[in-house]
């Protein structure tokens, strides 16, 4: 029991922090803690939460992807253009997801086979994908999607499609990390890429697959965003990559690679979401959210450092 608590100490701290936040919120303003309020606010979380899942795998493997927001924007524009060209919702969605996967595959190819540092590659594609999205859209947004499509991600329905997609991907990612040889390979690559390569692991293929999966997730999020907001445009996902990485690190994944869990990422995402929403709701000052979330991140990193420190 003691070993289990030590192993999941970071997740336990996040649960306590989340409970403390919700408890204080309920005392300070009961309207915020009401189920109807939470149901209305949770829709803003799904893109960050979904993109944080493949980002967790990438960071555990020792990489990083700064271009997920830009890939989402490019996929959103492709979705809008395809729909405007009468491809239908299904065809447009397939085109958007394929665009995202191709964008991620481009990152993966440079990281895995050209061996350019992922920070440099994804910093470049962050600008390139965003520029391509703005150029293709000419600054225009796309709308007029059928009601049957937009109803798929309506929070009023109680179970939006984005929530179902997130839960399925979270379950699959958690099982991949904890129960499969691929999960062991991801951890091994993050611990020591050279040793993993000499051990016979297909390091390049694993890295390529992770970045391609992150791109596909960006494309899917672009489609879900269009369903929820009834629009597709080039500024979708602007700055979301920083929120995604913050959620992953807050969840206990080591930025140096080699360790991390999906459960921690989910809890980190929830804590950031609830903190942002409550600060904005209660104090009505959006500029405070960045300060509070930054403080949370520093505290979480310090707690993780203390919990995982071994005596010399």
C-alpha angles and dihedrals in degrees: 000000000000091000090051091052091049092048093051097034094121094051089048091054091050091050091051091048091049092048091048091050094049091045092053091044091053091052095043097044122000092193091067093053093047116116093236091054093048091048090054094047100043093074090078091062105060101082093050092043094049096045090047090065099065088035088060091056092047094050092046086055089054098259139103136208119210094170102070092102093048091046087052090052093049091048090049091055091046089051091051094046093047092049091048088051089058097252090137126233095286094049092045091049091050090050092050094050091045089050091051092047091050091050090051091045089055090055091046094051093054093044098042105037108015087041097218113160109267092230091060095042096049093041088058095045090046088067095035097052092045091049091048090051092052092045095050094046095042087217094300128126127221125227141143095098116166119269092238089061098046091046090063091075101034112134089208088068088067096230111054118195092242090061091052092048091049093050093049093049092045091052092046093047092048093051091045092055098041105033111028139072088238089061091052089049092052091052092045093052090050092049096049121346095189093052090046091053093050089047089064099256116149092240096168094049093048092051092046091051093049094053092044089051091050089052092049089050089053090053092049091049089052090056093046091048090053090051093051100039096032091229143085120205145151097257094061113127095015106170094355092124091070092052090048094051091045091053092050094048092043087053091062103261110145112242086213091060134239101089140057144105135225091228090060091050092051091050092045091052092049092049093050092046095049092044093051093046096046095047091049092044100045103035098024090219113120093187089069092062093071091051093048095045090047090052090049091052093050092048092047092051091049092049091048090049092052094044094052098039114117123206114250 
